[in-house]
Amino acid sequence: MRQRHRRGLVALLTTVLAVTGVGLAATSSANAGPKAADIVDQLKAIPGMAVVSEGQPPVPGYRFFFLTYDQPVDHRKPNAGTFKQRFQLLHKSTDRPMVLHTTGYNMPEYAFRSEPTKIIDGNQISTEQRFFEPSRPEPADWSKLDIWQGATDHHRLVAALKPIYSAKWVSTGASKGGMTSVYHRRFYPSDVDGVVAYVAPNDTINPEDRRYNRFFETVGTDPGCRAKLDEVQRQALLRREEMLGKLRAQATAEGWTFDQVLGTADRAFEMAVLDTVWAFWQYTVQDACVTVPAANASTDELYKFIDEIVSFGFYADQGILPYTPYYYQAATQMGWADLKFRHLKGLLRYPGLYQANSSLPPDLRSRHEAWPMIDVDIWVRTRSSQMLFVYGGNDPWGAEAFEPSRQDSFSFTAAGANHGANIAALAQADKDAATSALLRWAGVSTQATARTQTFLPELDLRDPRDQRRPL
């Protein structure tokens, strides 16, 4: 009887505990709230945004997406047609800062981290600039390719993503991408909390473009190297017919044509020779001067050297046409380097060839409008804030550099560096100052960054600047 009573009591307690457990579980579940939406669902919920694909995670802790966003062809007339702007997203966490990486060109087809993204341990979007294919309206109204329209593309994209990524935002870009980040800051200064612009030229007024000529008279510490490079250009032009024979043979073998843009192989050859010294300093370092052919080098050696430095194929239709949006913007607003080439007097056949319009199909050649760059230059000098510029001491594009205001803004130059200059290449004091400013703008503590900042070869070994581009 006592045992039966004990069994009944145990059964009763078991039932009570079971019921209570269900209640506790239900209460716990209720307190947990609804499960957070997956980032894919959040992105798809943005009007006009499409997740094209999700790539393989490059490393644990990240997700990688290709997306498009519907942009008005003309932001002044938003109902007059749209195009799809491509961009990629390297997603880490919605509570981390976001880096807006403006390429200025095509969107990279691979996952990577820009230097600011690595430093602040953040998310990153990398955008394709309007009119670079396939982010080109159809039909293309080229009058809608200007710095304000491009900046407004980025303004709309930031506004669309900020409800998801609500932490601090920093924008960055290199070369034309750096210029793009500056223009975005000029027109929409409240979109991001800071800007890191790498090797961004500031071509304000072309007729007064003397700094580039002075640069090539003084670049580096070896006058002999400068003289050898000048002589390479002279020898190539003195041996024009031999060199042209090699170019035409290579063009036939590679399927290159010249009739759509520069017009002839001879004009393409002259443009390539004019670019040689510039490209040497843009992409190599002074130590590479040992590879420069001597004046008595064979024509084969001369041709091979120039081809390795500039790539003759870059001046064929197939090399130029993908960069039509750049040349159009340079011709109409952004400007270009106006060099004199005094050491080549009497050897050039095409006066005025070295300008942006020469690299455009005839129907797109346009008049230059100086005011947009003057306006940006004045704004950066007087009203900019939270802007960081990084230049390479031996990079031609730094000859005309932006000069920011003193309102929490900085400009640093990496001694001896080329167009790949970055914060890591700066002198230690400058590196510390640049890193500190970036972390502060991104709302990230130095201690937290020291714990999380690691080198990830899958993301950190590739730089879009490694690709041969006009700028």
PEPE-V575834 format. One record per residue. N is the residue number from 1. RES is the residue in three letters. NEAR is the number of other ideal C-beta (glycine too) atoms within 8 Angstrom. Layout:
BEGIN
[[N,RES,NEAR] [N,RES,NEAR]]
END
This chain:
BEGIN
[[1,MET,4] [2,ARG,5] [3,GLN,6] [4,ARG,7] [5,HIS,8] [6,ARG,8] [7,ARG,8] [8,GLY,8] [9,LEU,8] [10,VAL,8] [11,ALA,8] [12,LEU,8] [13,LEU,8] [14,THR,8] [15,THR,8] [16,VAL,8] [17,LEU,8] [18,ALA,8] [19,VAL,8] [20,THR,8] [21,GLY,8] [22,VAL,8] [23,GLY,8] [24,LEU,8] [25,ALA,8] [26,ALA,8] [27,THR,8] [28,SER,8] [29,SER,7] [30,ALA,6] [31,ASN,6] [32,ALA,5] [33,GLY,3] [34,PRO,3] [35,LYS,3] [36,ALA,4] [37,ALA,7] [38,ASP,6] [39,ILE,10] [40,VAL,9] [41,ASP,8] [42,GLN,10] [43,LEU,13] [44,LYS,9] [45,ALA,6] [46,ILE,11] [47,PRO,3] [48,GLY,7] [49,MET,12] [50,ALA,8] [51,VAL,11] [52,VAL,8] [53,SER,6] [54,GLU,8] [55,GLY,9] [56,GLN,4] [57,PRO,8] [58,PRO,11] [59,VAL,8] [60,PRO,4] [61,GLY,4] [62,TYR,12] [63,ARG,9] [64,PHE,13] [65,PHE,14] [66,PHE,9] [67,LEU,13] [68,THR,10] [69,TYR,14] [70,ASP,9] [71,GLN,11] [72,PRO,10] [73,VAL,10] [74,ASP,11] [75,HIS,10] [76,ARG,4] [77,LYS,7] [78,PRO,7] [79,ASN,4] [80,ALA,7] [81,GLY,7] [82,THR,9] [83,PHE,12] [84,LYS,11] [85,GLN,14] [86,ARG,13] [87,PHE,13] [88,GLN,13] [89,LEU,12] [90,LEU,17] [91,HIS,10] [92,LYS,9] [93,SER,6] [94,THR,9] [95,ASP,4] [96,ARG,11] [97,PRO,13] [98,MET,14] [99,VAL,16] [100,LEU,16] [101,HIS,14] [102,THR,15] [103,THR,16] [104,GLY,13] [105,TYR,12] [106,ASN,9] [107,MET,11] [108,PRO,10] [109,GLU,3] [110,TYR,5] [111,ALA,10] [112,PHE,12] [113,ARG,10] [114,SER,11] [115,GLU,12] [116,PRO,13] [117,THR,15] [118,LYS,13] [119,ILE,12] [120,ILE,15] [121,ASP,12] [122,GLY,14] [123,ASN,15] [124,GLN,12] [125,ILE,14] [126,SER,12] [127,THR,15] [128,GLU,12] [129,GLN,15] [130,ARG,16] [131,PHE,13] [132,PHE,11] [133,GLU,7] [134,PRO,5] [135,SER,13] [136,ARG,11] [137,PRO,12] [138,GLU,5] [139,PRO,4] [140,ALA,7] [141,ASP,8] [142,TRP,8] [143,SER,5] [144,LYS,10] [145,LEU,12] [146,ASP,11] [147,ILE,13] [148,TRP,10] [149,GLN,12] [150,GLY,14] [151,ALA,14] [152,THR,11] [153,ASP,13] [154,HIS,16] [155,HIS,12] [156,ARG,11] [157,LEU,14] [158,VAL,13] [159,ALA,8] [160,ALA,11] [161,LEU,11] [162,LYS,9] [163,PRO,5] [164,ILE,10] [165,TYR,9] [166,SER,6] [167,ALA,10] [168,LYS,11] [169,TRP,14] [170,VAL,19] [171,SER,17] [172,THR,19] [173,GLY,17] [174,ALA,13] [175,SER,16] [176,LYS,14] [177,GLY,16] [178,GLY,17] [179,MET,14] [180,THR,17] [181,SER,17] [182,VAL,15] [183,TYR,13] [184,HIS,17] [185,ARG,14] [186,ARG,12] [187,PHE,11] [188,TYR,11] [189,PRO,7] [190,SER,3] [191,ASP,12] [192,VAL,11] [193,ASP,9] [194,GLY,14] [195,VAL,13] [196,VAL,15] [197,ALA,16] [198,TYR,16] [199,VAL,16] [200,ALA,16] [201,PRO,13] [202,ASN,12] [203,ASP,11] [204,THR,10] [205,ILE,9] [206,ASN,10] [207,PRO,5] [208,GLU,6] [209,ASP,13] [210,ARG,6] [211,ARG,8] [212,TYR,13] [213,ASN,10] [214,ARG,9] [215,PHE,10] [216,PHE,13] [217,GLU,7] [218,THR,5] [219,VAL,9] [220,GLY,10] [221,THR,3] [222,ASP,8] [223,PRO,5] [224,GLY,7] [225,CYS,11] [226,ARG,12] [227,ALA,8] [228,LYS,11] [229,LEU,13] [230,ASP,10] [231,GLU,9] [232,VAL,15] [233,GLN,15] [234,ARG,11] [235,GLN,12] [236,ALA,13] [237,LEU,12] [238,LEU,7] [239,ARG,10] [240,ARG,10] [241,GLU,6] [242,GLU,8] [243,MET,13] [244,LEU,11] [245,GLY,8] [246,LYS,11] [247,LEU,13] [248,ARG,9] [249,ALA,8] [250,GLN,12] [251,ALA,14] [252,THR,7] [253,ALA,6] [254,GLU,8] [255,GLY,7] [256,TRP,11] [257,THR,9] [258,PHE,15] [259,ASP,6] [260,GLN,7] [261,VAL,10] [262,LEU,11] [263,GLY,6] [264,THR,8] [265,ALA,10] [266,ASP,9] [267,ARG,13] [268,ALA,14] [269,PHE,14] [270,GLU,13] [271,MET,14] [272,ALA,13] [273,VAL,11] [274,LEU,14] [275,ASP,9] [276,THR,15] [277,VAL,11] [278,TRP,12] [279,ALA,10] [280,PHE,12] [281,TRP,14] [282,GLN,11] [283,TYR,9] [284,THR,8] [285,VAL,8] [286,GLN,10] [287,ASP,5] [288,ALA,9] [289,CYS,12] [290,VAL,5] [291,THR,5] [292,VAL,12] [293,PRO,9] [294,ALA,6] [295,ALA,6] [296,ASN,3] [297,ALA,9] [298,SER,5] [299,THR,9] [300,ASP,7] [301,GLU,9] [302,LEU,15] [303,TYR,11] [304,LYS,8] [305,PHE,13] [306,ILE,14] [307,ASP,10] [308,GLU,6] [309,ILE,11] [310,VAL,12] [311,SER,9] [312,PHE,14] [313,GLY,10] [314,PHE,10] [315,TYR,13] [316,ALA,14] [317,ASP,11] [318,GLN,9] [319,GLY,11] [320,ILE,14] [321,LEU,10] [322,PRO,8] [323,TYR,11] [324,THR,12] [325,PRO,12] [326,TYR,13] [327,TYR,14] [328,TYR,15] [329,GLN,12] [330,ALA,13] [331,ALA,13] [332,THR,12] [333,GLN,11] [334,MET,11] [335,GLY,12] [336,TRP,10] [337,ALA,11] [338,ASP,10] [339,LEU,10] [340,LYS,5] [341,PHE,10] [342,ARG,5] [343,HIS,7] [344,LEU,11] [345,LYS,7] [346,GLY,4] [347,LEU,7] [348,LEU,12] [349,ARG,4] [350,TYR,7] [351,PRO,4] [352,GLY,6] [353,LEU,11] [354,TYR,9] [355,GLN,9] [356,ALA,10] [357,ASN,9] [358,SER,11] [359,SER,11] [360,LEU,14] [361,PRO,9] [362,PRO,5] [363,ASP,4] [364,LEU,9] [365,ARG,8] [366,SER,9] [367,ARG,4] [368,HIS,9] [369,GLU,7] [370,ALA,10] [371,TRP,6] [372,PRO,11] [373,MET,14] [374,ILE,10] [375,ASP,9] [376,VAL,13] [377,ASP,11] [378,ILE,8] [379,TRP,10] [380,VAL,16] [381,ARG,9] [382,THR,7] [383,ARG,7] [384,SER,14] [385,SER,9] [386,GLN,12] [387,MET,14] [388,LEU,15] [389,PHE,14] [390,VAL,16] [391,TYR,15] [392,GLY,15] [393,GLY,11] [394,ASN,11] [395,ASP,14] [396,PRO,12] [397,TRP,13] [398,GLY,13] [399,ALA,11] [400,GLU,12] [401,ALA,11] [402,PHE,11] [403,GLU,7] [404,PRO,12] [405,SER,10] [406,ARG,4] [407,GLN,8] [408,ASP,5] [409,SER,12] [410,PHE,10] [411,SER,12] [412,PHE,13] [413,THR,11] [414,ALA,14] [415,ALA,6] [416,GLY,9] [417,ALA,13] [418,ASN,12] [419,HIS,12] [420,GLY,11] [421,ALA,16] [422,ASN,10] [423,ILE,13] [424,ALA,6] [425,ALA,9] [426,LEU,12] [427,ALA,7] [428,GLN,6] [429,ALA,6] [430,ASP,9] [431,LYS,11] [432,ASP,8] [433,ALA,10] [434,ALA,15] [435,THR,10] [436,SER,9] [437,ALA,13] [438,LEU,16] [439,LEU,13] [440,ARG,7] [441,TRP,11] [442,ALA,14] [443,GLY,8] [444,VAL,12] [445,SER,6] [446,THR,8] [447,GLN,6] [448,ALA,9] [449,THR,13] [450,ALA,7] [451,ARG,6] [452,THR,7] [453,GLN,8] [454,THR,4] [455,PHE,5] [456,LEU,10] [457,PRO,6] [458,GLU,8] [459,LEU,14] [460,ASP,10] [461,LEU,5] [462,ARG,9] [463,ASP,7] [464,PRO,11] [465,ARG,10] [466,ASP,6] [467,GLN,5] [468,ARG,6] [469,ARG,10] [470,PRO,7] [471,LEU,9]]
END
